[in-house]
C-alpha cells in the first residue's frame, strides 16, 4: 500500500468549531464495478454505497494503482425486477448511489486483490475490493429484461452483476471440437453477496455442464466443458437463491488453458516450519503435516514426537485456504488415550487446539473429515504443530473493532466533540508476558489519545481517541504502535531505560481474511454530526396507486444552523420500495414545515403497507468558510410515509397482448381507458420505450373527455430493431389539479 500522509474529503477545514447534537450517517461502502482490471489499463469504475453525498473521497491500496482521490455522483442504474409479494417486500432494502471515478493500473502492478475505502465529512468506510488481473477484460452492458448474450474472445475476464433479483447473465464464446473450456467466478472474494451458480449451454440453450461440486483453485464456483462440436457456447451465471442487486458483482474468467482443480501441498504463506508429506515416518515437533483425505471415511494418522511439559499448538489449514475439508483433529498418547480433539465449525473455518505432552514419547495425531460421506483428492490440508521455540520474544497487535464484526473493520470514524474506543488484541510470542504501551501517531489536529497499557499477561486493551470541537475534518491513515521492554527484567515502567536492551516496537494491523492480506494502514475519519433532524408524529393512511401521496414533515434545527436542506428518498429503506419514486425537495433557510410527494406506481400490490423513508441533506459552514455536507435519515416509524395501497382511479386495457415487429412497418394497437366517477378530462396514452431498444417509435395519443378508446401506432424502422427482451410499457395519464393519475399495461413484441 502506498504511503498516504493525509487524505481529506472535500475542502480543507482549518479551524472547525461547530459541534452538532444530532447523530451522523457515516458512509457505507457497497461495491466497485467493475471489480477489477487488467494490468496496464485504466478502468472507469462506479463505486456504490450509502450516504456518499455528491462527492466522496476514495482510497485504493495496492502498489501500482492510481485511483481518483474524489468520486462524483453519477446516474445510478436501477432495475426493479420482479414484483416482490409479501412477506419479501417487507424486508429492509438498500438503494445505493453510484459514484464515478477511474483506476489506473501499472503494467507491473502485483496481481490479486487490494482494499478500498470511501469517506465523507461524516465518516469513512472500508470493505471494498478491487482485483488486478492479467487477462483482457470486458464489462457487462447491463440492460433490463431477459438476458442478451454478450460475446467473449477467450481467454478473458468478464465483469458482471446479477441485478435485479432473478437476473441471469449470458456470456457467449466460440470453441472447437474437443477443446476444454473452464469458467470460474469469484464473488465472495469481492465481498459480494452473490452465491454463484454456473452452467454451460450449447447454441440451442441445452445445458451441457453444471457447477462443479468443488471449485477450481482460486474460485468461488466453476464449470468445465469439453466442446463436443465446433460452434458457439454460453456460460450462464445467476444467484443460486434467486437473489440479486447492485452489490451482486462478480468476475468470470473463461479460458482454454489448463486450470488446476487443487494444489498439493496446500499453498499457504511461509511460516518457517519444515513440511512433511509422508505419514509413515516418525517426525519431531515442531513440524507441518501435509496430507489429504482422499476418500470418504478415510483417516490420516501421523506419528509425532512430543516432549514432556511442552505446550503445543495445532492449527489446521484447510477451508481457510480453499480446501473443502471440514477437518477433525485428535491427539492420543502412546497408550491410545485421547488428549485433545477439535473440529471445524463456529466462527473460524478450521480447528485449532493446544495440548501439553504428559511425557516424552510418540503421539498419534489423526486428521479426518467431519462428515463420513465426504472426501476426495482435493480434500487437502496442512497441520501446523508449533511449540513456540525459535520464535523471538515479542507480540503482535491487531485492531479488532468491537469484537463482533467479521472481518474487523479497516476504517474508523470519530465525530467532533465525541470519542472513539479502539479495541486492540495482543498475541504474545516466544514467552513474552510483559506490559505493552500502545500509542497512536499521525492524528489530525484536534484529536488526541492518551497512551494505554495492556497489562502483563493480558491479551486485550482499549484505546480512546478524543476529538475536540476544533478537530480537523478529514481522513488520515491511522498508525497504532505497541512498545514493550525486552530482557530478563520486565518493569512496570516501559521504556528504553528500563532494561539494557532495545525495546520491541510493533505496528498494529487489521487482520486479513481468506482473500485479503492484513493491512497496517486502516483509516481514521474525523466527521461532523448533523445539526438538524426531521420530526413528526406517527401517521398512517391509505392512498390509491398510480397517484402522488404527500406527507407533511417538520424540521428541527440546532442553534447555529439555518441553511437550506435537500430532501430525497433515503439510501436505506425500512422496506422494499416496490417502485415508489420521489423528487428532490429543497427546504429553504428558516422554514420548519414542508411537504414531500411520493409517486405510487400503478402496479403496486393492493393492500400493501408502504413505508417510505426520506433523507435530508444540508451543508455545515465552518469558521474558515468551507462547507461540509451532512445527512439525517431515519427508519423510525414517526419519520416514515406509511401508506396502505388502494385501487387506482384510472384503468388501461390493451386489446392485443402481442404484436409482431417487421422492419419498415407499423402496428396499430387499440387501447381502452376507464375513469372513476370522480375523474374527468383527457387521457394521454404513450409508449415507454426501453433505452436499449432500437428502431421503435410511437406518438402519444390523446383520448378526449368522455371517450374511452383510442389507437396507439407503433412504428418500426427499416433497419435493425429491438432487441425485444422485455414487454413494452404503455402508460395512460390523466392530470388533475392535485396529482397525475396513471395506469399502465404491458405489450409483448416479438421478432418477425
Number of C-alpha atoms within 10 A of each C-alpha: 14 12 8 11 9 13 18 22 27 20 13 15 21 16 18 21 17 20 21 22 15 14 17 20 21 25 22 21 23 25 25 24 27 24 26 27 28 23 21 17 14 16 19 15 21 23 30 25 24 19 27 33 19 14 19 23 22 24 21 22 21 21 15 18 22 17 20 17 18 19 26 17 18 15 10 14 12 15 16 14 17 11 14 16 12 11 8 11 18 18 12 13 15 19 19 25 23 26 24 21 19 17 19 19 24 17 13 11 18 18 14 15 21 23 21 23 22 31 35 31 33 29 29 30 25 23 19 23 25 23 19 22 20 16 17 16 22 20 17 16 12 16 18 18 16 15 16 18 16 17 14 17 15 17 18 20 26 23 21 23 29 24 26 20 21 16 22 19 21 21 21 19 18 14 19 14 11 12 15 16 23 21 26 25 26 21 21 19 21 27 18 21 17 25 19 23 20 22 22 25 19 18 11 9 11 12 14 16 16 17 18 15 10 18 23 24 18 18 20 20 23 27 23 25 19 16 19 14 13 12 13 16 24 25 25 21 23 24 21 13 12 15 17 23 23 26 24 27 25 29 26 23 21 25 19 17 12 9 15 10 14 19 15 15 16 20 14 11 6 7 8 10 14 12 15 15 14 12 15 9 11 14 18 13 17 22 19 22 24 20 23 26 22 17 16 14 14 17 17 16 16 21 18 21 16 25 18 11 12 16 15 20 17 23 19 27 24 25 20 17 19 25 22 20 26 21 26 21 25 18 24 17 19 14 9 10 11 14 15 15 17 18 20 20 13 8 7 10 19 23 22 19 17 17 17 16 19 14 14 14 15 20 24 22 21 16 24 25 26 17 13 12 10 18 22 14 14 23 27 26 30 24 21 23 21 19 21 16 12 10 12 11 16 23 22 15 23 21 23 21 21 14 13 8 9 11 15 18 19 27 24 21 21 24 27 26 21 17 17 16 16 17 16 23 21 20 14 17 15 14 13 19 19 22 22 29 19 25 17 20 12 14 22 20 15 18 22 17 18 12 12 16 21 21 15 14 13 16 17 17 17 18 20 16 18 20 24 19 19 20 28 25 31 26 28 20 21 23 18 23 17 23 21 26 28 22 14 9 11 17 16 14 12 19 17 15 11 17 16 12 13 14 18 16 17 17 17 24 23 22 18 13 13 13 18 15 13 15 17 19 22 21 23 24 31 30 31 36 26 27 25 25 20 20 14 14 11 12 14 15 12 15 17 21 26 27 24 21 20 14 14 12 18 16 18 16 20 15 10 12 19 18 16 16 22 15 24 21 22 22 19 22 22 20 19 20 24 21 15 19 15 17 12 13 16 16 19 14 11 13 15 13 14 15 12 20 19 18 20 26 22 26 17 23 20 14 12 18 20 26 21 24 24 21 23 25 21 23 19 23 18 17 14 12 13 16 17 22 19 26 28 22 25 20 18 10 17 17 23 23 25 20 21 18 22 18 16 22 20 24 21 22 18 19 12 13 13 15 16 12 21 18 16 14 12 17 16 13 17 14 21 17 19 17 20 10 8 6 15 14 14 16 27 17 26 19 23 13 15 19 8 13 16 16 15 20 16 16 12 16 17 19 21 14 12 12 15 15 17 19 18 20 18 17 19 21 16 12 10 14 17 17 16 19 18 19 18 17 16 21 20 27 22 21 16 11 5 9 15 14 26 27 24 22 19 18 18 15 18 16 12 8
